[in-house]
Amino acid sequence: MSNYDDILYLPHPTSKTHPRMSRQDRAAQFSPFAALTGYEAVVKETARLTDERPVLTEDEEAELDARLRLAIELDAEVSVTWFRPDSKKNGGSYVTTTGQVKKADELRQILIMEDGAQIPIQELTAVDSLIFGDTY
């Protein structure tokens, strides 16, 4: 005879006021808990690499300007490589856009491409076209 013989075979107690919790709700109690909301996003953003902004000499800027003007004059398709500054941290990335230049807006200092893309002229790093034969 043991100390628990009097309760060993009693039915499981069921509350008359609270309904039984579903298995899904019970499992949710034990799901992982993120104590630091947003921490993973901050770590990922910090680890993201950016390129440094290029510094062009006056000669390089003059060459880019001449190539761009010639490509616009001849209505040639161009590939322009430009630096897109990062909005969240220092640096940015290089982007290459290919197409025809619709307009060079000197007042706002942007290139407007036929597809509507707007490229800041001061961020240009290379202008290439079939008429040049090489990339600069």
C-alpha positions in Angstrom: 0.0 0.0 0.0 1.4 3.4 -1.0 0.6 7.0 0.1 -1.1 7.8 -3.2 -3.5 4.9 -3.6 -6.5 7.1 -2.8 -5.9 9.5 -5.7 -4.1 7.2 -8.2 -7.2 6.2 -10.3 -9.2 9.4 -10.0 -10.3 11.1 -13.3 -8.3 14.1 -14.6 -9.8 17.3 -13.1 -11.6 19.5 -15.7 -12.5 23.2 -15.0 -16.1 24.1 -15.2 -15.3 27.8 -15.9 -12.3 27.6 -18.3 -12.4 25.7 -21.5 -9.5 23.4 -22.4 -6.7 25.1 -24.3 -6.1 23.8 -27.9 -2.9 22.0 -28.7 -1.8 24.8 -31.0 -2.3 27.4 -28.2 -0.4 25.2 -25.8 2.5 24.8 -28.2 2.7 28.5 -28.8 3.6 29.0 -25.1 6.8 27.2 -25.7 7.8 28.9 -29.1 11.1 30.8 -29.3 11.1 34.2 -27.7 13.0 37.2 -29.2 13.9 39.3 -26.2 15.8 41.8 -28.4 13.3 42.8 -31.2 15.2 44.1 -34.2 18.6 43.0 -33.0 19.1 40.5 -35.9 18.2 43.2 -38.4 20.8 45.6 -36.9 23.5 42.9 -37.0 22.7 42.1 -40.6 22.8 45.9 -41.6 26.2 46.3 -39.8 27.6 43.3 -41.7 26.5 44.6 -45.1 29.4 45.9 -47.1 29.5 49.1 -49.0 32.0 50.5 -51.5 33.8 53.8 -51.0 32.9 56.9 -53.1 35.4 57.3 -56.0 37.5 60.5 -56.3 38.1 61.4 -59.9 40.8 63.7 -61.1 40.0 66.8 -63.2 41.3 65.0 -66.3 39.1 62.0 -65.6 36.0 64.2 -65.1 36.8 66.1 -68.4 37.1 62.7 -70.2 33.8 61.5 -68.8 32.1 64.8 -69.8 33.5 64.6 -73.4 32.4 61.0 -73.8 28.9 61.8 -72.4 28.4 64.8 -74.7 29.6 62.8 -77.8 27.2 59.9 -76.9 24.3 62.4 -76.5 25.2 64.2 -79.8 25.4 60.9 -81.7 22.2 59.6 -80.0 24.2 56.4 -79.1 23.3 53.8 -76.6 25.5 54.1 -73.6 26.4 52.1 -70.4 27.0 54.5 -67.6 28.5 53.4 -64.3 27.7 55.6 -61.4 28.0 55.6 -57.6 24.7 55.2 -55.6 25.3 56.5 -52.0 23.9 54.3 -49.3 21.0 55.8 -47.3 21.9 54.0 -44.1 25.7 54.1 -43.8 28.8 55.5 -45.3 29.7 54.4 -48.8 27.4 53.0 -51.4 27.4 50.8 -54.4 28.3 51.0 -58.1 25.4 50.7 -60.5 25.6 50.3 -64.3 22.7 51.6 -66.4 22.4 50.9 -70.1 20.2 52.8 -72.5 19.8 56.0 -74.5 20.2 59.3 -72.8 17.0 61.3 -73.3 18.3 64.5 -71.7 21.1 65.9 -69.7 19.6 68.3 -67.2 22.5 70.6 -66.4 20.4 72.7 -64.0 19.5 69.7 -61.7 22.8 67.9 -62.6 21.1 64.7 -63.7 21.0 62.4 -66.7 17.5 61.4 -67.7 17.5 58.1 -69.6 14.8 57.0 -72.1 13.4 54.5 -69.6 12.9 57.3 -67.0 15.9 56.5 -64.9 17.6 59.6 -63.4 21.3 59.5 -62.7 23.2 62.2 -60.8 25.9 63.5 -63.1 28.4 64.1 -60.2 28.2 60.4 -59.4 29.3 59.2 -62.8 32.4 57.0 -62.8 32.4 55.6 -66.4 30.7 56.1 -69.7 30.9 53.4 -72.3 29.4 53.1 -75.8 30.1 51.2 -79.0 31.4 54.4 -80.5 34.2 54.5 -78.0 35.5 51.0 -78.3 36.7 50.9 -74.7 35.4 51.7 -71.2 36.6 54.7 -69.3 
